Amino acid sequence: MKNHHHTHTHPEGDNSTTAIHEAIAQRAYLLWEKRGKPESQAEALWIEAEHQLVTERQES
């Protein structure tokens, strides 16, 4: 029988990860639109969006 206490680390962690993912996705989409919807730059825009959000969080 599995120990159910270890199947999920922290449910709130999952929600937090989802929220962070959504914030990055929204920021990356805004950057993509601002730059004229360039093709094949999804990864670079994602990384830039992530960096911006981390920087903003550290400054607050």
Biopython code that builds the backbone (N, CA, C, O; Angstrom):
import numpy as np
from Bio.PDB.StructureBuilder import StructureBuilder

atoms = [
    (1, "MET", "N", (0.842, -1.192, 0.000)),
    (1, "MET", "CA", (0.000, 0.000, 0.000)),
    (1, "MET", "C", (0.886, 1.254, 0.000)),
    (1, "MET", "O", (1.880, 1.333, 0.722)),
    (2, "LYS", "N", (0.506, 2.207, -0.811)),
    (2, "LYS", "CA", (1.289, 3.439, -0.911)),
    (2, "LYS", "C", (1.056, 4.344, 0.290)),
    (2, "LYS", "O", (-0.025, 4.365, 0.879)),
    (3, "ASN", "N", (2.080, 5.076, 0.626)),
    (3, "ASN", "CA", (1.954, 6.087, 1.665)),
    (3, "ASN", "C", (1.429, 7.356, 1.004)),
    (3, "ASN", "O", (2.146, 8.015, 0.250)),
    (4, "HIS", "N", (0.205, 7.687, 1.284)),
    (4, "HIS", "CA", (-0.436, 8.823, 0.612)),
    (4, "HIS", "C", (0.110, 10.174, 1.058)),
    (4, "HIS", "O", (-0.153, 11.198, 0.428)),
    (5, "HIS", "N", (0.858, 10.170, 2.129)),
    (5, "HIS", "CA", (1.421, 11.440, 2.591)),
    (5, "HIS", "C", (2.534, 11.942, 1.676)),
    (5, "HIS", "O", (2.892, 13.119, 1.722)),
    (6, "HIS", "N", (3.077, 11.065, 0.855)),
    (6, "HIS", "CA", (4.198, 11.458, 0.012)),
    (6, "HIS", "C", (3.863, 11.476, -1.469)),
    (6, "HIS", "O", (4.753, 11.672, -2.296)),
    (7, "THR", "N", (2.604, 11.277, -1.822)),
    (7, "THR", "CA", (2.249, 11.267, -3.237)),
    (7, "THR", "C", (2.252, 12.672, -3.813)),
    (7, "THR", "O", (2.601, 12.860, -4.978)),
    (8, "HIS", "N", (1.875, 13.645, -3.026)),
    (8, "HIS", "CA", (1.910, 15.054, -3.448)),
    (8, "HIS", "C", (2.641, 15.825, -2.371)),
    (8, "HIS", "O", (2.319, 15.716, -1.187)),
    (9, "THR", "N", (3.617, 16.598, -2.780)),
    (9, "THR", "CA", (4.401, 17.319, -1.790)),
    (9, "THR", "C", (3.547, 18.351, -1.066)),
    (9, "THR", "O", (3.303, 18.226, 0.134)),
    (10, "HIS", "N", (3.099, 19.354, -1.778)),
    (10, "HIS", "CA", (2.244, 20.382, -1.193)),
    (10, "HIS", "C", (1.268, 20.858, -2.252)),
    (10, "HIS", "O", (1.683, 21.439, -3.255)),
    (11, "PRO", "N", (-0.019, 20.624, -2.049)),
    (11, "PRO", "CA", (-0.988, 21.082, -3.058)),
    (11, "PRO", "C", (-0.879, 22.578, -3.333)),
    (11, "PRO", "O", (-1.040, 23.003, -4.477)),
    (12, "GLU", "N", (-0.608, 23.386, -2.304)),
    (12, "GLU", "CA", (-0.496, 24.828, -2.531)),
    (12, "GLU", "C", (0.704, 25.146, -3.400)),
    (12, "GLU", "O", (0.706, 26.162, -4.095)),
    (13, "GLY", "N", (1.717, 24.310, -3.378)),
    (13, "GLY", "CA", (2.863, 24.487, -4.257)),
    (13, "GLY", "C", (2.461, 24.339, -5.708)),
    (13, "GLY", "O", (2.945, 25.073, -6.569)),
    (14, "ASP", "N", (1.579, 23.395, -5.986)),
    (14, "ASP", "CA", (1.084, 23.210, -7.348)),
    (14, "ASP", "C", (0.334, 24.449, -7.817)),
    (14, "ASP", "O", (0.504, 24.889, -8.953)),
    (15, "ASN", "N", (-0.495, 25.011, -6.943)),
    (15, "ASN", "CA", (-1.240, 26.223, -7.302)),
    (15, "ASN", "C", (-0.289, 27.385, -7.538)),
    (15, "ASN", "O", (-0.488, 28.180, -8.457)),
    (16, "SER", "N", (0.727, 27.481, -6.722)),
    (16, "SER", "CA", (1.701, 28.549, -6.862)),
    (16, "SER", "C", (2.463, 28.407, -8.177)),
    (16, "SER", "O", (2.687, 29.392, -8.881)),
    (17, "THR", "N", (2.856, 27.192, -8.498)),
    (17, "THR", "CA", (3.563, 26.946, -9.750)),
    (17, "THR", "C", (2.689, 27.296, -10.937)),
    (17, "THR", "O", (3.161, 27.885, -11.909)),
    (18, "THR", "N", (1.420, 26.938, -10.861)),
    (18, "THR", "CA", (0.480, 27.258, -11.937)),
    (18, "THR", "C", (0.337, 28.765, -12.079)),
    (18, "THR", "O", (0.314, 29.281, -13.196)),
    (19, "ALA", "N", (0.242, 29.472, -10.973)),
    (19, "ALA", "CA", (0.108, 30.933, -11.008)),
    (19, "ALA", "C", (1.341, 31.577, -11.626)),
    (19, "ALA", "O", (1.229, 32.508, -12.424)),
    (20, "ILE", "N", (2.509, 31.083, -11.260)),
    (20, "ILE", "CA", (3.754, 31.617, -11.823)),
    (20, "ILE", "C", (3.802, 31.356, -13.328)),
    (20, "ILE", "O", (4.156, 32.235, -14.114)),
    (21, "HIS", "N", (3.443, 30.140, -13.708)),
    (21, "HIS", "CA", (3.433, 29.768, -15.124)),
    (21, "HIS", "C", (2.494, 30.683, -15.908)),
    (21, "HIS", "O", (2.840, 31.155, -16.991)),
    (22, "GLU", "N", (1.310, 30.930, -15.357)),
    (22, "GLU", "CA", (0.340, 31.805, -16.022)),
    (22, "GLU", "C", (0.864, 33.236, -16.139)),
    (22, "GLU", "O", (0.676, 33.881, -17.171)),
    (23, "ALA", "N", (1.513, 33.732, -15.102)),
    (23, "ALA", "CA", (2.062, 35.092, -15.135)),
    (23, "ALA", "C", (3.136, 35.219, -16.210)),
    (23, "ALA", "O", (3.180, 36.208, -16.942)),
    (24, "ILE", "N", (3.997, 34.214, -16.297)),
    (24, "ILE", "CA", (5.044, 34.234, -17.323)),
    (24, "ILE", "C", (4.413, 34.162, -18.710)),
    (24, "ILE", "O", (4.820, 34.884, -19.620)),
    (25, "ALA", "N", (3.425, 33.295, -18.869)),
    (25, "ALA", "CA", (2.759, 33.146, -20.166)),
    (25, "ALA", "C", (2.109, 34.455, -20.599)),
    (25, "ALA", "O", (2.208, 34.846, -21.762)),
    (26, "GLN", "N", (1.450, 35.127, -19.670)),
    (26, "GLN", "CA", (0.807, 36.410, -20.005)),
    (26, "GLN", "C", (1.837, 37.459, -20.398)),
    (26, "GLN", "O", (1.644, 38.192, -21.367)),
    (27, "ARG", "N", (2.931, 37.532, -19.647)),
    (27, "ARG", "CA", (3.972, 38.507, -19.951)),
    (27, "ARG", "C", (4.622, 38.198, -21.295)),
    (27, "ARG", "O", (4.862, 39.103, -22.093)),
    (28, "ALA", "N", (4.908, 36.917, -21.548)),
    (28, "ALA", "CA", (5.520, 36.525, -22.816)),
    (28, "ALA", "C", (4.599, 36.867, -23.983)),
    (28, "ALA", "O", (5.064, 37.305, -25.035)),
    (29, "TYR", "N", (3.308, 36.671, -23.801)),
    (29, "TYR", "CA", (2.344, 36.991, -24.855)),
    (29, "TYR", "C", (2.337, 38.496, -25.136)),
    (29, "TYR", "O", (2.297, 38.915, -26.293)),
    (30, "LEU", "N", (2.375, 39.295, -24.086)),
    (30, "LEU", "CA", (2.417, 40.753, -24.272)),
    (30, "LEU", "C", (3.684, 41.174, -25.009)),
    (30, "LEU", "O", (3.639, 42.021, -25.901)),
    (31, "LEU", "N", (4.810, 40.580, -24.632)),
    (31, "LEU", "CA", (6.071, 40.883, -25.327)),
    (31, "LEU", "C", (5.983, 40.480, -26.799)),
    (31, "LEU", "O", (6.441, 41.207, -27.681)),
    (32, "TRP", "N", (5.396, 39.328, -27.049)),
    (32, "TRP", "CA", (5.232, 38.814, -28.415)),
    (32, "TRP", "C", (4.386, 39.774, -29.253)),
    (32, "TRP", "O", (4.733, 40.080, -30.394)),
    (33, "GLU", "N", (3.267, 40.249, -28.680)),
    (33, "GLU", "CA", (2.416, 41.202, -29.402)),
    (33, "GLU", "C", (3.145, 42.516, -29.648)),
    (33, "GLU", "O", (3.094, 43.064, -30.749)),
    (34, "LYS", "N", (3.826, 43.022, -28.617)),
    (34, "LYS", "CA", (4.556, 44.292, -28.722)),
    (34, "LYS", "C", (5.600, 44.267, -29.829)),
    (34, "LYS", "O", (5.854, 45.281, -30.477)),
    (35, "ARG", "N", (6.195, 43.114, -30.038)),
    (35, "ARG", "CA", (7.280, 42.976, -31.013)),
    (35, "ARG", "C", (6.782, 42.579, -32.395)),
    (35, "ARG", "O", (7.577, 42.224, -33.265)),
    (36, "GLY", "N", (5.483, 42.637, -32.598)),
    (36, "GLY", "CA", (4.949, 42.346, -33.915)),
    (36, "GLY", "C", (4.705, 40.869, -34.181)),
    (36, "GLY", "O", (4.691, 40.438, -35.334)),
    (37, "LYS", "N", (4.513, 40.089, -33.119)),
    (37, "LYS", "CA", (4.205, 38.653, -33.220)),
    (37, "LYS", "C", (5.233, 37.877, -34.048)),
    (37, "LYS", "O", (4.872, 37.188, -35.002)),
    (38, "PRO", "N", (6.506, 37.991, -33.682)),
    (38, "PRO", "CA", (7.545, 37.288, -34.443)),
    (38, "PRO", "C", (7.430, 35.773, -34.293)),
    (38, "PRO", "O", (7.052, 35.264, -33.238)),
    (39, "GLU", "N", (7.760, 35.077, -35.353)),
    (39, "GLU", "CA", (7.737, 33.616, -35.314)),
    (39, "GLU", "C", (9.048, 33.099, -34.729)),
    (39, "GLU", "O", (10.070, 33.783, -34.773)),
    (40, "SER", "N", (9.009, 31.932, -34.202)),
    (40, "SER", "CA", (10.175, 31.193, -33.679)),
    (40, "SER", "C", (10.971, 31.949, -32.615)),
    (40, "SER", "O", (12.189, 31.793, -32.528)),
    (41, "GLN", "N", (10.296, 32.762, -31.810)),
    (41, "GLN", "CA", (10.978, 33.430, -30.699)),
    (41, "GLN", "C", (10.305, 33.120, -29.367)),
    (41, "GLN", "O", (10.530, 33.818, -28.378)),
    (42, "ALA", "N", (9.489, 32.084, -29.338)),
    (42, "ALA", "CA", (8.721, 31.760, -28.140)),
    (42, "ALA", "C", (9.632, 31.526, -26.930)),
    (42, "ALA", "O", (9.372, 32.043, -25.844)),
    (43, "GLU", "N", (10.690, 30.750, -27.123)),
    (43, "GLU", "CA", (11.568, 30.437, -25.993)),
    (43, "GLU", "C", (12.270, 31.689, -25.477)),
    (43, "GLU", "O", (12.353, 31.896, -24.267)),
    (44, "ALA", "N", (12.769, 32.517, -26.374)),
    (44, "ALA", "CA", (13.464, 33.746, -25.964)),
    (44, "ALA", "C", (12.513, 34.694, -25.240)),
    (44, "ALA", "O", (12.888, 35.316, -24.246)),
    (45, "LEU", "N", (11.295, 34.803, -25.735)),
    (45, "LEU", "CA", (10.314, 35.676, -25.091)),
    (45, "LEU", "C", (9.911, 35.133, -23.727)),
    (45, "LEU", "O", (9.709, 35.898, -22.784)),
    (46, "TRP", "N", (9.793, 33.809, -23.624)),
    (46, "TRP", "CA", (9.455, 33.185, -22.338)),
    (46, "TRP", "C", (10.549, 33.496, -21.308)),
    (46, "TRP", "O", (10.256, 33.881, -20.176)),
    (47, "ILE", "N", (11.795, 33.325, -21.710)),
    (47, "ILE", "CA", (12.917, 33.579, -20.803)),
    (47, "ILE", "C", (12.954, 35.050, -20.401)),
    (47, "ILE", "O", (13.201, 35.372, -19.239)),
    (48, "GLU", "N", (12.714, 35.926, -21.343)),
    (48, "GLU", "CA", (12.705, 37.361, -21.033)),
    (48, "GLU", "C", (11.571, 37.705, -20.072)),
    (48, "GLU", "O", (11.763, 38.465, -19.123)),
    (49, "ALA", "N", (10.400, 37.149, -20.320)),
    (49, "ALA", "CA", (9.254, 37.389, -19.441)),
    (49, "ALA", "C", (9.538, 36.894, -18.030)),
    (49, "ALA", "O", (9.236, 37.575, -17.050)),
    (50, "GLU", "N", (10.124, 35.701, -17.936)),
    (50, "GLU", "CA", (10.468, 35.129, -16.637)),
    (50, "GLU", "C", (11.465, 36.028, -15.912)),
    (50, "GLU", "O", (11.317, 36.294, -14.720)),
    (51, "HIS", "N", (12.474, 36.490, -16.632)),
    (51, "HIS", "CA", (13.486, 37.371, -16.049)),
    (51, "HIS", "C", (12.860, 38.675, -15.544)),
    (51, "HIS", "O", (13.172, 39.132, -14.444)),
    (52, "GLN", "N", (11.980, 39.268, -16.349)),
    (52, "GLN", "CA", (11.326, 40.511, -15.947)),
    (52, "GLN", "C", (10.528, 40.327, -14.653)),
    (52, "GLN", "O", (10.604, 41.157, -13.747)),
    (53, "LEU", "N", (9.769, 39.242, -14.575)),
    (53, "LEU", "CA", (8.954, 39.007, -13.393)),
    (53, "LEU", "C", (9.804, 38.750, -12.153)),
    (53, "LEU", "O", (9.476, 39.226, -11.066)),
    (54, "VAL", "N", (10.885, 38.007, -12.308)),
    (54, "VAL", "CA", (11.790, 37.756, -11.176)),
    (54, "VAL", "C", (12.411, 39.062, -10.712)),
    (54, "VAL", "O", (12.485, 39.323, -9.511)),
    (55, "THR", "N", (12.856, 39.879, -11.646)),
    (55, "THR", "CA", (13.471, 41.161, -11.317)),
    (55, "THR", "C", (12.479, 42.074, -10.600)),
    (55, "THR", "O", (12.819, 42.706, -9.600)),
    (56, "GLU", "N", (11.257, 42.140, -11.114)),
    (56, "GLU", "CA", (10.234, 42.978, -10.482)),
    (56, "GLU", "C", (9.932, 42.509, -9.070)),
    (56, "GLU", "O", (9.742, 43.322, -8.165)),
    (57, "ARG", "N", (9.886, 41.198, -8.883)),
    (57, "ARG", "CA", (9.590, 40.652, -7.563)),
    (57, "ARG", "C", (10.713, 40.969, -6.577)),
    (57, "ARG", "O", (10.451, 41.265, -5.411)),
    (58, "GLN", "N", (11.964, 40.908, -7.040)),
    (58, "GLN", "CA", (13.110, 41.196, -6.174)),
    (58, "GLN", "C", (13.146, 42.672, -5.785)),
    (58, "GLN", "O", (13.600, 43.018, -4.695)),
    (59, "GLU", "N", (12.670, 43.537, -6.672)),
    (59, "GLU", "CA", (12.705, 44.977, -6.416)),
    (59, "GLU", "C", (11.594, 45.414, -5.482)),
    (59, "GLU", "O", (11.687, 46.484, -4.879)),
    (60, "SER", "N", (10.545, 44.613, -5.345)),
    (60, "SER", "CA", (9.419, 45.028, -4.481)),
    (60, "SER", "C", (9.607, 44.600, -3.045)),
    (60, "SER", "O", (8.752, 44.873, -2.203)),
]
sb = StructureBuilder()
sb.init_structure("model")
sb.init_model(0)
sb.init_chain("A")
sb.init_seg("    ")
for serial, (resi, resn, name, xyz) in enumerate(atoms, 1):
    if name == "N":
        sb.init_residue(resn, " ", resi, " ")
    sb.init_atom(name, np.array(xyz, "f"), 0.0, 1.0, " ", f" {name:<3s}", serial, name[0])
structure = sb.get_structure()
